[in-house]
Each structure stands twice: as structure tokens, then as C-alpha cells.
Amino acid sequence: MEHISQYSWIMPFIPLPVPMLIGVGLLLFPTTTKHLRRIWAFPTLFCLGLVMLLSAYLFIQQINQSYIYQYVWSWTINNDFSLEFGHLVDPLTSIMSILITTVGITVLIYSEKYMFHDQGYLRFFSYMTLFNVSMLGLVTSSNLIQIYICWEFVGMFSYLLIGFWFTRPVAANACQKAFVTNRVGDFSLLLGILGLYWITGSFEFRDLFEIFEHLVHNNEIPFFFLTLCAFLLFGGALAKSAQFPLHVWLPDAMEGPTPISALIHAATMVAAGIFLVARLLPLFIVMPYILHLISFIGIITVFLGATLALSQKDIKRGLAYSTMSQLGYMMLALGMGSYRAALFHLITHAYSKALLFLGAGSIIHSMEAFVGYSPEKSQNMVLMGGLIKHMPITKTSFLLGTLSLCGIPPLSCFWSKDSILNDSWLYSPIFAIIACSTTGFTAFYMFRIYLLTFEGHLNVHFRNYSGKRSNSFYSISLWGNEGPKTLQKKRGFKTFLTMNNQKGVTFFCKKIDRIDSSVRNMTRLFTHFGAKKTLPYPHESDNTMLFPMVLLVLFTLFVGAIGIPFNQEDKNLDILSKFLTPSINLLHEKSKNSMDWYEFIPNATLSVSLSYFGIVIASVLYKPIYLSLTKLNLLNLFVKGGPNKIFGDRIRNRIYDWSYSRGYIDTFYAISLARGLRGFAEFTHFFDARVIDGITNGMGILSFFVGEGIKCVGGGRLSSYLLLYFYCVLLFLFISSFLYLFHF
């Protein structure tokens, strides 16, 4: 077994020849390489499949033997400085390798069809492969320098993938925003690594942890400096995993292709920050203040991500804020010291979120075939609806992913999320209340996405999918927009519209957007092997796209079983706790490593009840059942009441504006940072041009005039010099006499 682990360093390099060969082919034989571009998908999948098999083999062997293997070799030696590279095989490495490869393979299979018509097909697969290589190198790194190098590669390839469609200004701005925001965290990480090396003299994890713990306990280094180094290390994870306040890049990253969103938001880039904190948790665990800060940032991110997702209209942005909220749960668990719960939720969330993003990609792919390529239309949930009839497999897969993320038993995310909630009650009741209330928000916005997309309101959408066409239609949403007042009989919760014999219901609406009828008739012309076909209505995706979704459905249904303790007599009987035993012992983890059913069931009952409450609220607001309730006047109790109703409308509008405007955090950054830095740059430019250059130019002009004056005085005649000398003596005598008389 040790012989196998010794060669595990080759895992990140197995897929690397494929993008290199693609680059050589495009350089030497561009026409042939582009003509045979689909062939390149197979070696990419084959190489990543080999890595997955090797990771799975190491995973199984570690379950049986519970060992940690590390191999390093010197790269640079100079006097007392020695830089070593190597690879580390432990439970955390195996978990992340399995996660990266399984999600990566499903996304690659999905992308083969999704990106088939894109001109950048080869470039896409090259970037994807290099991105996976960087992540595999990151999780197998044995020291901080190696992690930082792979960390930067991950940032670079994420920049290229987010800005894949760089000809679109929105995508170009999004990748730049992601790059700049992550550079803040990367610079913080670099400072933390350098500071840690200055006080410990090592980059290796095991040596670093032991020396750091010794320094803290013996107070040999100022506590403030140790805390600062630990905080700077956490700053790298803060940006990469989109934690508050460096989360602003995450929703804009949705401008890339949907498979990129699935890969970044499931098991790769955003998981890198969680991986870093988990890897450095033995260091943070001796710094209680840093752990409290991590949990505090985590709970803020949990609540903020959920509330910002409430009013999003873009389906991918809604899922992006959902990712932000779930990453907050993981960071909260790590801050509480719940190593097992955090990694458990990382696993379950990765598969559920990958399923949701691939389902969203299937929806977008179908809508693009229906309305043409326009992200403003094909990704806008309020312009969808009724897809349940035309996309049953996608609907079922998306529904299962939604239920899992809502924490509905027995799906996978239920076990992991409630493990975190169970530990949060022991850590801080305030944090537990916030985290539990967020489960209700999660259920609400996830079912809002599902209902708006697949069911909608009385089929008031692009067209009536039963076959009837209407001349115009209105987009229906929970919040609504300002619209023609002639169509709005009554503003507020109970508003009925009648137009072209179609009835619709608006909720909290100020206005209703009328969409021109030409939008409904837009179709996208596909060319597939020379054959042309027009798709006049939404359709189910190709089997190549559905197969990865079915695989992820299986993971979503059953992967939660690895963390369920079936026998309370053996606290480590569940696979996850048994597998993580070496890491848990290394961490000296103080929290419980397995669930206690007597505590878990009551807490789970509360969280599941809140989830069902959120689902019911979403169903009431977004399903036709609302009409019957309104006719029975069951909802009038909540909308009548004069001033109370007006006050309620104002509160709803304020909540909507705050949520849709991303909490005004982007606006604050734009004013305080973008405009502030621009104003400071303009001031420094003015100071440099007018003051610094002005002094220099003024001295030159002064010297010029002085020289010109002296030139006029000097004529070369002795009599003139004597006359000037005589005048100067007289002037001196006159001034001296005047001062003498004035003095007395």
C-alpha cells in the first residue's frame, strides 16, 4: 500500500498531457484539430477517470488501514533555507480528490453536448482540464508554498473560465471582478504564509503545527503577531470561498458557461477555501479568537446569502447565493471545531449543487432553443414556467436537488446540515437560532426557483404551452415591477389582471412588465452534422446531458448514508467518522464526532419544520392554490387593515430593494473603493502635475529670468560697474541711516 501511495503524486499530472496536445495541435494543425474537436473530449474523460479510480483506491485503503502518508523531496537548499515539495495522502486529501474527480467527470460529460455548438469548444476543455489539475495539485500539497502556487493557478484558470465568453462586456467585467476580489484574499494568504515562516521557520504542515502550538503555549512570540498571521491565512479562504465581505464576485461569476458554474460552485474553487481552513484547523484550534471569528463570519454569510437569494430573477444567480449560504454553514462548522460536520456538508452539498446547476443548464439550453441566445431572457425565472410538461427528467432531478438542499429527509443534505445545526446548539444558541431560521429561507427561495421555472402561475409565460398562443403576456413574479396603471385594479397583495381573456395574479406588485409578442416567436436555429432543425417549443435535453444528472441524483439520494451512525454503541461506526479518525485525532477535536440521536432528532424536527414552512409559503405565493385561498378570503386577513397594509407594503418593498440590490454591498464598494480610489488617483495626479511639476518648472523659469537680468547688467564696461557700485553704496547708506533714525 505504501508503494501505491508513494506514486500518488502523479495524480495531478495525469490529465495534463491532454491540454498540451490540444495546444500543439492548434499550433501545428489548426484546421484538422478543430475539425476533429469532439475526439478530444474522450482522452480528457479517460485521464480524469484514471485519477478518480486511483483516488477511490486510496480512499478504500485508508478506510481499511487509517493511515497518513507524506513524501517530500528538496527543491532548493541555500544555507539554512530549504524548500521542499511533495505530496500528502490523508483522509482530507482522499475526500477532496474523490469529490473533484467525480463532479469533474459528470460536468465534462455534460459539457460535451452543452458546448458542442460553441466555437471555443477546444479552449473550454483545455481550461477545464487545467482547472482540475490545479485543484488536484492543491489538495495533494504537503506545504504552504505548494498550496499557494496551486492556489494561484486555480485563480488564474477560474478567471479564464468565468470570462470564457470574453467578447461579452458583462462576462469580461465579471472575470475581472472575480480576479481582483480574489487577489485581495491571495495577498492576505501570502502575507500570512511569510509571517508564519518567519516565526516557525517551516512551511511543512506537521512541523508548522507543532512549532506554532509550542510558541502559543510558551508566549515566546507576541500574541498579537500570532493572531495577525492566523487571520491573514484565513483571509485567503475568505475570498476564495466567497465569505462576507469578499463574496461580491460569486454572483457575477455566473456569466461563464453553466458547466463552469457547476464545477466552481460544487467541488472546486469555492471548496478550496473550506479545504484550506480544514487543513490549517490544527493551527487555528490553538487560537480561540480566530475560531470565534471564523464562526462569526460563517453565520453572517449563512444569513446574508439566504436573504440575498430571495428576490433574484436570474436562476444561476439565485443558485450562486445559495452556494454562498451553504459555504457559510461549512465555515460555521469549522469555526465551532466540528471538522466532521463541515466536511460531511462539503460532500453532500457538492453533489446536490452540481445537480442543481446542471439542471439549470438544461433549462437554459432549452430556453435558448426557444427564445434564442439571450441570457436576459433564457435565464430569467419570471419569464419561464410550464416546463414541467416538456422537461420531466430535468424537473425530477431539479426537484430532488431542491429537496436535498432544503434539508428534507432522507436526502443527503439533511444529514449534513442538521449535523451542523445540532453542534451549533451546543456552541451558541444565538448562532443556532440564526442558522435554523435560515433553513426556512433556504426552503423558500429554492422552491421559489423550482415553482417559477417549472410550474409558474397559470401558464402565463412565453406562450401557453397547451398550444394556444396569445398576442402578449405578462411576467409574473413575487415582487413584481411597476407597470401600466390601467391594468392594475388594486395595488397590493390582491391584484387581478384581465387581458386577452387571460387572468394572472401578482404579489406585492408595483408594476407588471409587458413583453412584446415577437419574443415568443423567437427560435434558435441549430446545425447538427449539417442538418437544420427549428425548435419552436422548450424540449428535454439530450441524453448526454441527462446521464450526468441521473448520476448526480444517485449521489444526492445515497451519499448522506456515509455519515449516519446506525449503531450508537459504536460512536465511529458511520463511515465518515471512521474515515476521518486520523485527522480528528490530529486536531484534538473537542466537539463530538458522531450524532447523538436523542439530541439530533428534536433539533432536526425543528429545522425540518422550518423548511416545510418555507416550502408552504413559497407554494402559497407561487402556485395556483393562491386563487382559491383568495376567493375564500383566507388571505384577506393579511392584506386588509388600512395603515397596517401600507406599512406592510413599505416593509416588503424595502426588503425587496435590499435583497435585489445585493444588500447595497456592491454599491458601497463602488462608492468607497472604486470612486474613492479614482478620486485619490485624480488628486495625486493633480498634485504631481500642478505642485511637484509646478515647483520644478517654477525654479527653471525663475532661473531663466534671473539669468536674463544678470545678462542685461553685465555690459563689459568698467565705468558702468563703478557707477552701479556707487549707487549700491548710496542705497546701503540711505537704508542704514533710516533704520538708525527709526530705532532712536
C-alpha positions in Angstrom: 0.0 0.0 0.0 2.8 2.4 0.8 4.2 1.7 -2.7 0.9 2.9 -4.2 0.8 6.0 -2.1 4.4 6.8 -3.0 3.4 7.3 -6.6 0.1 9.2 -5.8 1.9 12.5 -6.6 1.3 11.7 -10.3 -2.5 12.2 -9.9 -2.5 15.9 -10.7 -0.3 15.3 -13.8 -2.3 12.5 -15.4 -4.8 14.9 -17.2 -2.1 17.4 -18.1 -0.9 16.0 -21.5 -4.4 16.5 -23.0 -4.4 20.3 -23.0 -0.8 20.3 -24.0 -1.6 18.1 -27.1 -4.6 20.3 -27.9 -2.3 23.4 -27.8 0.3 21.7 -30.1 -2.5 20.5 -32.5 -3.9 24.0 -32.7 -0.5 25.4 -33.3 0.7 22.9 -36.0 -2.6 21.5 -37.5 -5.3 24.1 -36.6 -7.8 23.0 -39.3 -7.6 19.3 -38.5 -7.7 19.8 -34.8 -10.8 22.0 -35.0 -12.5 19.6 -37.4 -11.9 16.6 -35.0 -12.6 18.6 -31.9 -15.1 16.2 -30.4 -12.5 13.5 -30.2 -10.5 15.4 -27.6 -13.3 15.0 -25.1 -12.6 11.3 -24.8 -8.9 11.4 -23.7 -9.9 14.2 -21.2 -12.6 12.0 -19.7 -10.2 9.0 -19.7 -7.4 10.7 -17.9 -9.7 12.2 -15.3 -11.3 8.8 -14.9 -7.9 7.3 -14.1 -7.4 9.9 -11.4 -10.8 9.0 -10.0 -10.0 5.3 -9.9 -6.7 6.0 -8.1 -8.4 8.3 -5.7 -11.1 5.7 -5.0 -8.5 3.0 -4.4 -6.6 5.2 -1.9 -10.0 6.0 -0.3 -10.8 2.4 0.2 -7.4 1.5 1.5 -7.5 4.4 4.0 -10.9 3.2 5.3 -9.3 -0.2 6.0 -6.0 0.9 7.4 -6.4 4.5 8.6 -3.0 5.9 7.7 -1.4 9.2 6.7 1.4 9.1 4.1 3.7 12.0 3.2 6.6 12.1 0.9 8.8 15.2 0.2 11.9 16.0 -1.6 14.2 19.1 -1.5 13.8 21.5 -4.3 16.0 24.4 -3.2 18.7 24.4 -0.5 20.6 27.5 0.5 22.4 27.7 3.8 19.7 27.4 6.4 16.8 27.7 3.9 15.4 24.5 2.4 12.3 24.5 0.2 10.7 21.0 -0.1 8.0 19.8 -2.5 6.0 16.7 -2.0 2.5 15.1 -1.7 0.4 14.3 1.3 -2.2 11.4 1.4 -4.6 11.6 4.3 -8.4 11.4 4.7 -8.9 15.1 3.7 -6.8 14.6 0.5 -8.8 11.5 -0.4 -12.2 13.1 0.2 -11.3 16.2 -1.9 -9.8 14.0 -4.7 -12.9 11.9 -4.9 -15.1 15.0 -4.9 -13.1 16.8 -7.6 -12.9 13.9 -10.0 -16.5 12.6 -9.7 -18.0 16.1 -10.1 -15.4 16.9 -12.8 -16.3 13.8 -14.8 -20.0 14.5 -14.7 -19.5 18.1 -15.7 -17.2 17.1 -18.6 -19.7 14.6 -19.9 -22.4 17.2 -19.7 -20.3 19.8 -21.4 -19.6 17.6 -24.4 -23.1 18.3 -25.6 -23.8 21.6 -23.9 -20.7 23.3 -25.5 -20.9 21.4 -28.8 -22.0 24.4 -30.9 -19.6 26.8 -29.3 -16.6 27.9 -31.3 -14.4 27.8 -28.2 -15.1 24.0 -27.6 -11.4 23.0 -27.5 -10.4 26.0 -25.4 -13.2 25.2 -23.0 -12.0 21.6 -22.5 -8.4 22.8 -22.1 -9.3 25.3 -19.4 -11.5 22.7 -17.6 -8.7 20.2 -17.6 -6.1 22.7 -16.3 -8.6 23.8 -13.7 -9.0 20.2 -12.4 -5.2 19.7 -12.5 -4.8 22.8 -10.3 -7.3 21.7 -7.8 -5.8 18.2 -7.6 -2.4 19.8 -7.0 -3.9 22.0 -4.3 -5.4 19.1 -2.3 -2.3 16.9 -2.5 0.1 19.6 -1.5 2.3 18.9 1.5 3.3 22.5 2.5 2.0 26.1 2.3 4.2 27.2 -0.6 3.0 24.4 -2.8 -0.6 25.2 -1.8 -0.1 28.9 -2.7 1.3 28.0 -6.1 -1.7 25.8 -6.9 -3.9 28.4 -5.3 -2.8 31.0 -7.8 -3.3 28.5 -10.7 -6.8 27.9 -9.6 -7.5 31.7 -9.5 -6.0 32.1 -13.0 -8.0 29.3 -14.7 -11.2 30.4 -12.9 -10.5 33.9 -14.4 -10.3 32.3 -17.8 -13.4 30.2 -17.4 -15.6 32.9 -15.9 -14.5 35.2 -18.8 -14.8 32.4 -21.4 -17.2 34.5 -23.5 -14.8 37.4 -23.2 -16.4 39.2 -26.2 -19.4 40.0 -24.0 -18.6 43.1 -21.9 -20.6 41.6 -18.9 -18.5 38.5 -18.9 -15.3 40.4 -19.2 -16.2 42.6 -16.3 -17.3 39.6 -14.2 -14.0 37.8 -14.6 -12.0 40.9 -13.8 -14.2 41.4 -10.7 -13.5 37.8 -9.6 -9.8 38.2 -10.3 -9.4 41.5 -8.3 -11.5 40.3 -5.4 -9.6 37.1 -5.1 -6.3 39.0 -5.3 -7.2 40.6 -2.0 -7.5 37.2 -0.4 -4.4 35.9 -2.1 -2.3 38.8 -0.9 -3.6 38.2 2.6 -2.7 34.5 2.3 0.8 35.3 1.1 1.5 37.7 4.0 0.2 35.0 6.4 2.5 32.3 4.9 5.5 34.6 5.1 4.7 35.7 8.6 4.2 32.1 9.7 7.5 31.1 8.2 9.3 34.0 9.9 8.2 32.8 13.3 8.3 29.0 12.7 11.0 28.6 10.0 9.0 25.9 8.2 6.3 25.5 5.5 5.5 21.9 6.3 2.2 21.3 8.0 3.2 18.9 10.7 6.3 20.9 11.8 4.4 24.2 11.5 1.6 23.0 13.7 3.9 21.7 16.4 6.1 24.8 16.5 3.1 27.2 16.4 1.4 25.4 19.3 4.7 25.5 21.3 5.1 29.2 20.6 1.5 30.0 21.7 1.7 28.0 24.9 5.1 29.4 25.9 4.3 33.0 24.9 7.6 33.3 23.0 6.1 35.4 20.3 3.8 38.4 20.8 0.2 37.1 20.8 -0.9 40.0 18.5 1.5 38.9 15.8 0.5 35.3 16.0 -3.2 36.3 15.8 -2.4 38.5 12.8 -0.7 35.7 10.9 -3.6 33.3 11.6 -6.1 36.0 10.4 -4.1 36.6 7.2 -4.2 32.9 6.5 -7.9 32.9 7.0 -8.2 35.9 4.7 -7.2 33.7 1.7 -10.1 31.3 2.4 -12.4 34.3 3.0 -12.2 35.4 -0.7 -11.9 32.0 -2.3 -15.0 30.6 -0.6 -17.0 33.8 -1.0 -17.4 34.6 2.6 -18.6 38.1 3.8 -17.4 40.7 2.9 -15.4 39.3 -0.1 -18.4 37.4 -1.6 -19.2 40.0 -4.2 -17.5 38.1 -7.1 -19.6 35.0 -6.8 -22.9 36.0 -8.4 -21.1 37.8 -11.3 -19.1 34.6 -11.9 -22.4 33.2 -13.4 -21.5 34.9 -16.6 -19.5 31.9 -17.6 -21.0 28.8 -19.2 -23.2 26.9 -16.9 -20.9 23.8 -16.6 -18.3 26.2 -15.3 -20.8 27.4 -12.7 -21.4 23.8 -11.7 -17.7 23.0 -11.3 -16.8 26.2 -9.5 -19.7 26.1 -7.1 -19.7 22.4 -6.3 -16.3 20.9 -5.6 -13.5 23.1 -6.8 -12.9 26.8 -6.4 -15.3 27.7 -3.6 -14.4 24.4 -1.9 -10.7 25.4 -1.9 -11.3 27.9 0.9 -13.1 25.3 3.1 -10.2 22.9 2.3 -7.6 25.4 3.4 -9.3 26.2 6.7 -9.8 22.4 7.3 -6.1 21.8 6.6 -5.0 24.6 8.9 -7.5 23.8 11.6 -4.8 22.4 14.0 -3.2 25.8 13.8 -6.5 27.7 14.3 -7.6 25.5 17.1 -4.9 26.9 19.5 -6.2 30.4 18.7 -9.7 30.6 20.2 -10.2 34.1 19.0 -9.6 33.1 15.4 -12.1 30.2 15.7 -14.7 32.6 17.1 -14.1 35.0 14.2 -14.4 32.1 11.6 -17.7 31.0 13.1 -18.9 34.7 13.3 -18.1 35.2 9.6 -19.7 31.9 8.8 -23.0 32.8 10.4 -23.1 36.2 8.8 -22.5 34.5 5.4 -25.2 31.9 6.1 -27.9 34.6 6.7 -26.7 37.1 4.1 -26.5 34.6 1.3 -30.0 33.3 2.0 -31.6 36.7 2.2 -29.9 38.0 -1.0 -31.3 34.9 -2.8 -34.9 35.7 -2.0 -35.5 38.2 -4.9 -33.1 37.1 -7.6 -34.6 36.6 -11.1 -31.6 35.0 -12.8 -31.8 31.3 -12.0 -28.0 31.0 -11.8 -27.6 33.9 -9.5 -30.2 32.5 -7.2 -28.2 29.3 -7.0 -25.0 31.3 -6.6 -26.3 33.0 -3.4 -27.5 29.6 -2.3 -23.9 28.3 -2.6 -22.7 31.3 -0.6 -25.1 30.5 2.2 -24.2 26.8 2.3 -20.5 27.7 2.4 -21.3 29.8 5.4 -22.6 26.7 7.1 -19.4 24.9 6.4 -17.3 27.8 7.7 -19.5 28.0 10.8 -18.9 24.3 11.5 -15.1 24.7 11.1 -15.3 27.7 13.5 -17.1 25.6 16.0 -14.4 22.9 15.7 -16.9 20.5 14.0 -14.5 19.1 11.5 -16.6 16.1 10.6 -19.8 18.0 10.1 -18.1 20.6 7.9 -16.6 18.0 5.6 -19.8 16.0 5.6 -21.7 19.0 4.4 -19.0 19.8 1.8 -19.5 16.4 0.3 -23.3 16.4 0.2 -23.6 20.0 -0.9 -21.2 19.4 -3.8 -23.3 16.7 -5.4 -26.6 18.4 -4.7 -25.4 21.8 -6.0 -23.7 20.2 -9.1 -27.1 18.6 -9.8 -28.9 21.9 -9.5 -26.5 23.8 -11.7 -26.6 21.1 -14.4 -30.4 21.1 -14.2 -30.3 24.9 -14.6 -28.0 24.4 -17.6 -30.6 22.0 -19.1 -33.3 24.6 -18.6 -31.2 27.4 -20.1 -30.2 25.2 -23.0 -33.9 24.5 -23.7 -34.9 28.2 -23.3 -32.2 29.3 -25.7 -33.6 26.9 -28.3 -36.9 28.5 -27.7 -36.2 32.3 -27.5 -32.7 32.5 -28.9 -29.4 33.2 -27.2 -30.2 35.9 -24.7 -29.2 35.4 -21.1 -31.6 38.2 -20.0 -34.5 36.0 -21.3 -33.2 32.4 -21.2 -32.1 32.7 -17.5 -34.9 34.9 -16.2 -37.1 32.8 -14.0 -40.1 35.1 -14.1 -40.2 34.5 -17.9 -40.3 30.8 -17.5 -42.9 28.4 -16.3 -44.8 25.3 -17.5 -41.6 23.5 -18.3 -42.8 20.5 -16.2 -44.7 19.2 -19.3 -41.7 19.3 -21.6 -38.8 18.5 -19.4 -39.9 15.8 -17.0 -36.5 14.3 -16.3 -34.9 17.7 -15.7 -37.8 18.6 -13.5 -37.5 15.4 -11.3 -33.7 15.9 -11.0 -34.0 19.5 -10.1 -36.8 18.8 -7.6 -34.6 16.2 -5.8 -31.7 18.6 -5.7 -34.0 21.3 -4.3 -35.4 19.0 -1.6 -31.9 17.9 -0.6 -30.7 21.5 -0.3 -33.8 22.4 1.7 -32.8 19.7 4.2 -35.7 17.4 3.7 -35.1 13.8 5.0 -33.8 11.3 3.9 -31.9 13.2 1.2 -28.2 13.8 1.7 -28.0 17.4 2.7 -30.5 16.8 5.5 -27.9 14.7 7.4 -25.0 17.0 7.0 -26.8 20.3 7.5 -28.6 19.1 10.6 -25.3 17.8 12.0 -24.1 21.4 11.8 -27.3 22.7 13.4 -27.0 20.1 16.1 -23.5 21.2 17.0 -24.5 24.9 16.8 -26.9 24.5 19.7 -24.1 23.3 21.8 -21.8 26.1 20.7 -24.1 29.2 20.7 -27.9 29.3 21.0 -27.9 32.7 19.1 -25.9 31.2 16.2 -28.2 28.2 16.3 -31.3 30.3 16.0 -30.0 32.2 13.1 -28.8 29.0 11.3 -32.1 27.3 11.9 -34.2 30.3 10.7 -32.0 30.3 7.6 -33.2 26.8 6.7 -36.7 28.3 6.3 -35.3 31.0 3.9 -33.4 28.3 2.0 -36.6 26.2 1.5 -38.5 29.4 0.4 -36.0 30.6 -2.2 -35.2 27.1 -3.6 -38.9 26.3 -4.1 -39.4 29.8 -5.5 -36.8 28.9 -8.1 -38.4 25.5 -8.7 -42.0 26.8 -9.0 -41.2 29.8 -11.1 -39.3 27.6 -13.5 -41.4 24.5 -13.9 -44.9 25.4 -12.8 -45.3 29.1 -12.6 -48.6 31.0 -12.4 -51.4 29.7 -14.5 -49.1 29.2 -17.5 -48.8 33.0 -18.1 -45.4 32.8 -19.9 -43.8 33.0 -23.3 -46.7 31.1 -24.7 -49.5 29.0 -23.5 -47.8 25.6 -23.7 -51.1 23.8 -24.3 -50.8 25.0 -27.9 -52.8 28.3 -27.7 -51.0 31.5 -28.5 -51.7 34.9 -27.1 -50.7 38.2 -28.5 -49.0 39.3 -25.4 -48.2 38.1 -21.9 -47.0 39.5 -18.6 -44.2 38.3 -16.4 -45.4 37.3 -13.0 -43.1 37.4 -10.0 -43.4 37.5 -6.3 -42.1 41.1 -6.1 -43.2 42.5 -9.5 -42.3 45.7 -11.2 -44.1 49.0 -11.9 -46.4 48.7 -14.8 -49.4 50.1 -16.7 -51.8 51.5 -14.2 -54.8 50.7 -16.4 -54.1 47.1 -15.9 -53.7 47.3 -12.2 -57.1 47.4 -10.5 -55.7 47.4 -7.0 -52.2 47.7 -5.7 -51.1 45.2 -3.1 -51.3 41.6 -2.3 -54.7 41.1 -4.1 -54.4 42.2 -7.6 -56.2 40.7 -10.6 -55.4 41.3 -14.2 -57.6 40.7 -17.2 -56.1 40.9 -20.6 -56.8 38.9 -23.8 -59.1 36.6 -21.7 -56.1 35.6 -19.6 -56.1 36.1 -15.8 -53.0 36.4 -13.8 -52.1 37.2 -10.2 -49.4 39.5 -9.0 -48.0 39.5 -5.5 -46.5 42.6 -3.8 -46.6 44.2 -7.2 -45.9 47.8 -8.1 -45.9 47.1 -11.8 -46.2 44.4 -14.5 -43.8 44.2 -17.4 -45.4 43.7 -20.8 -43.3 41.6 -23.1 -43.7 42.1 -26.9 -45.3 39.2 -28.8 -42.3 38.9 -31.0 -40.3 37.5 -28.2 -42.5 34.4 -28.1 -41.9 33.6 -31.7 -38.1 33.7 -31.5 -36.4 30.4 -32.2 -32.9 29.3 -32.4 -31.6 27.5 -35.4 -29.3 24.6 -34.6 -26.9 23.0 -37.0 -26.1 19.4 -36.1 -23.9 17.4 -38.6 -25.3 19.5 -41.4 -28.9 19.0 -40.6 -31.0 22.0 -39.7 -34.0 21.9 -37.4 -36.0 24.5 -35.7 -37.2 24.1 -32.1 -40.4 26.1 -31.7 -41.0 25.0 -28.0 -39.0 24.0 -24.9 -37.7 20.5 -25.1 -35.9 17.9 -22.9 -32.1 17.9 -23.2 -30.0 15.4 -25.0 -29.2 12.0 -23.2 -25.6 13.1 -23.0 -26.7 15.9 -20.7 -29.3 13.9 -18.8 -26.9 11.0 -17.9 -24.7 13.1 -15.6 -27.8 14.5 -13.9 -29.0 10.9 -13.2 -25.7 10.0 -11.7 -25.8 13.1 -9.5 -29.3 12.2 -8.5 -28.0 8.8 -7.1 -25.3 10.7 -5.2 -27.9 13.1 -3.9 -30.1 10.3 -2.7 -27.5 8.0 -1.1 -24.2 9.8 -0.3 -25.7 11.0 3.0 -25.6 7.4 4.3 -21.8 7.7 4.9 -22.4 10.0 7.8 -25.3 8.2 9.5 -24.4 6.4 12.8 -26.6 3.3 12.6 -25.4 2.0 16.0 -24.9 4.3 18.9 -22.9 1.7 20.8 -20.0 2.3 18.4 -19.7 6.1 18.0 -17.4 5.7 15.0 -19.4 3.1 13.1 -20.5 5.6 10.5 -18.1 5.5 7.5 -17.3 9.2 7.7 -16.3 9.3 11.4 -14.2 6.1 11.0 -12.6 7.5 7.9 -11.8 10.9 9.5 -10.4 9.3 12.7 -6.7 10.1 11.9 -7.4 13.7 11.1 -9.7 14.1 14.1 -7.0 12.7 16.5 -4.5 15.1 14.9 -6.8 18.0 15.5 -7.5 17.2 19.2 -11.1 18.0 18.3 -13.2 18.8 21.3 -16.6 18.5 19.7 -18.4 15.3 19.3 -17.6 13.3 16.2 -20.8 11.5 15.8 -24.5 12.2 16.3 -26.5 11.5 19.4 -30.0 10.6 18.3 -31.6 11.9 21.5 -30.3 15.4 20.7 -30.3 15.1 16.9 -34.0 14.2 16.4 -35.5 17.2 18.3 -33.2 19.7 16.6 -33.8 18.0 13.2 -37.6 18.2 13.8 -37.3 22.0 14.3 -35.2 22.6 11.2 -37.3 20.3 9.0 -40.5 22.1 10.3 -39.0 25.4 9.3 -38.1 24.0 5.9 -41.6 22.8 5.4 -42.9 26.2 6.5 -40.7 27.9 3.9 -42.0 25.4 1.2 -45.6 26.1 2.2 -45.1 29.9 2.0 -43.4 29.5 -1.5 -46.2 27.2 -2.7 -48.9 29.6 -1.4 -47.3 32.6 -3.2 -46.3 30.8 -6.4 -48.9 28.2 -7.1 -52.5 28.5 -8.4 -53.7 27.5 -5.0 -53.4 31.2 -4.2 -56.6 31.9 -6.2 -58.7 29.6 -4.3 -57.4 30.9 -1.0 -58.1 34.5 -2.1 -61.7 33.6 -3.2 -62.3 32.1 0.2 -61.0 35.4 1.7 -58.5 33.4 3.8 -55.6 35.7 2.8 -57.5 39.0 3.2 -56.7 39.0 6.9 -53.1 39.6 5.9 -53.7 42.4 3.4 -56.5 44.5 4.8 -56.2 46.9 7.6 -55.5 50.4 6.2 -52.3 51.8 7.7 -51.1 48.4 8.6 -51.3 47.3 5.0 -49.5 50.4 3.8 -46.8 49.9 6.4 -46.5 46.2 5.3 -46.1 47.2 1.7 -43.3 49.6 2.6 -41.6 46.9 4.6 -41.9 44.4 1.7 -40.6 47.0 -0.8 -37.6 47.8 1.5 -36.8 44.1 1.8 -37.1 43.6 -1.9 -34.9 46.6 -2.7 -32.3 45.5 -0.2 -32.3 41.9 -1.4 -32.4 42.6 -5.2 -29.7 45.3 -4.7 -27.4 42.7 -3.1 -27.6 44.4 0.3 -26.1 47.5 -1.3 -22.7 46.0 -0.6 -21.6 46.3 -4.2 -22.8 49.9 -4.2 -20.8 50.6 -1.1 -17.7 49.1 -2.7 -18.3 51.1 -5.8 -18.6 54.3 -3.9 -16.0 53.8 -1.2 -13.4 51.8 -3.1 -13.9 52.4 -6.8 -14.8 56.0 -6.7 -12.6 56.6 -3.7 -9.5 55.2 -5.3 -10.3 57.0 -8.6 -10.7 60.3 -6.7 -7.4 59.7 -4.8 -5.7 58.9 -8.1 -7.1 62.1 -9.6 -5.9 64.1 -6.6 -2.4 62.6 -6.8 -2.3 63.3 -10.5 -3.3 66.9 -9.9 -0.7 67.2 -7.0 2.0 65.7 -9.2 1.2 67.8 -12.3 0.5 71.1 -10.5 2.5 71.1 -7.3 5.6 68.9 -7.9 5.9 69.7 -11.6 4.9 73.3 -10.8 7.8 73.8 -8.3 10.3 72.2 -10.7 9.1 74.3 -13.7 8.9 77.4 -11.5 12.5 77.1 -10.4 13.5 76.7 -14.1 11.5 79.8 -15.1 13.0 81.8 -12.1 16.5 80.8 -13.1 15.8 81.9 -16.6 14.6 85.4 -15.6 17.5 85.8 -13.1 20.0 84.9 -15.8 18.3 87.3 -18.2 18.5 90.1 -15.7 22.1 89.5 -14.9 22.9 89.3 -18.6 21.5 92.8 -19.0 23.5 94.2 -16.1 26.9 92.8 -17.3 27.9 95.0 -20.3 31.7 94.7 -20.0 32.5 98.4 -19.3 34.4 99.4 -16.1 32.7 102.8 -15.8 29.3 101.1 -15.7 30.4 98.7 -12.9 31.8 101.7 -10.9 28.5 103.6 -11.3 26.5 100.6 -10.2 28.8 100.1 -7.2 28.3 103.8 -6.3 24.5 103.5 -6.4 24.5 100.4 -4.3 26.7 102.1 -1.6 24.4 105.1 -1.6 21.4 102.8 -1.2 23.0 101.0 1.6 23.9 104.2 3.4 20.4 105.5 3.0 18.8 102.4 4.4 21.2 102.3 7.3 20.5 105.9 8.2 16.8 105.4 8.0 17.0 102.4 10.3 19.2 104.2 12.8 16.9 107.2 13.0 13.8 105.0 13.3 15.5 103.0 16.1 16.0 106.0 18.2 
